Amino acid sequence: MVLGCATDPALVHVNQGDVLRRNGHFDRAIGEYRAALRLAPDNVAAHNNLGLALAAKGDLEGAITEYRAVLRLAPNMVEAHVNLGAALADKGDVDEAISEYRTALRLDANHVAAHMNLGYALLTKGEIDEAISEQRTAIRLSPLDATIHSNLGVVLIRKGDLNGAIYEFRTAVGLAPNDADGHNNLGAALERKGDTDKAIAEYRTALHVDPNNARAHFNMGRALQAQGKNEDAKRELLECLRLVRNTPNNKRLIEEARKRLVELE
């Protein structure tokens, strides 16, 4: 949402920032967005997209500040409520995140990301049936979205429906063969079912697609430890700890990786 013509200097900085952000150059993108805001302090797109870049860098407090600035200027901007909810959830403020997602859905009942993220937040609260309902609603609205099928699979595991979860994960990797998280999740479900060899094959695929996937490294380490391949397991767990972002959402993963490394000493 930007007002102005193509020669608007602030808009030029926003557009340059968007290109840089989409290509992973977050520091340079942040500089462009800040330049836009020096010229136009009320530029909604600059605040919102600065929030996206800061969140990608792990600066959740900075991202939250920018999203709140957006909502002071445009209180009915659905994307800003969803973005704020995501940053709050990453920070560990799940109740506030749920409130933002529900606000987004009051503004747009068919917003796919709001349903999907709400479902994931409800899962962290242990509200399994509601979480399943939200993910299924998201799938109804966007049936070819691999991420939603993968998210539903995660919830179904918590529900105890392992076969249902594997079905959703296979659907996800069928829709997006190069989605590392989908392969990682399928591997985790297969490992729970006792098929460690097939699980390791999925983790290897995940890491081939995304060598920096911390959770896939952790899962690979756990599976190798179960097979008695302790040195290989240690390498995977250490790589997990090197890569993982230290956020409240990742606290359990970090603690478990450290615990397993102690066991392997």
Stockholm file with secondary structure:
# STOCKHOLM 1.0

chainA/1-265         MVLGCATDPALVHVNQGDVLRRNGHFDRAIGEYRAALRLAPDNVAAHNNLGLALAAKGDLEGAITEYRAVLRLAPNMVEAHVNLGAALADKGDVDEAISEYRTALRLDANHVAAHMNLGYALLTKGEIDEAISEQRTAIRLSPLDATIHSNLGVVLIRKGDLNGAIYEFRTAVGLAPNDADGHNNLGAALERKGDTDKAIAEYRTALHVDPNNARAHFNMGRALQAQGKNEDAKRELLECLRLVRNTPNNKRLIEEARKRLVELE
#=GR chainA/1-265 SS CCCSCTTCHHHHHHHHHHHHHHTTCHHHHHHHHHHHHHHCTTCHHHHHHHHHHHHHHTCHHHHHHHHHHHHHHCTTCHHHHHHHHHHHHHHTCHHHHHHHHHHHHHHCTTCHHHHHHHHHHHHHTTCHHHHHHHHHHHHHHCTTCHHHHHHHHHHHHHHTCHHHHHHHHHHHHHHCTTCHHHHHHHHHHHHHTTCHHHHHHHHHHHHHHCTTCHHHHHHHHHHHHHTTCHHHHHHHHHHHHHHSCCSGGGHHHHHHHHHHHHHHC
#=GC SS_cons         CCCSCTTCHHHHHHHHHHHHHHTTCHHHHHHHHHHHHHHCTTCHHHHHHHHHHHHHHTCHHHHHHHHHHHHHHCTTCHHHHHHHHHHHHHHTCHHHHHHHHHHHHHHCTTCHHHHHHHHHHHHHTTCHHHHHHHHHHHHHHCTTCHHHHHHHHHHHHHHTCHHHHHHHHHHHHHHCTTCHHHHHHHHHHHHHTTCHHHHHHHHHHHHHHCTTCHHHHHHHHHHHHHTTCHHHHHHHHHHHHHHSCCSGGGHHHHHHHHHHHHHHC
//
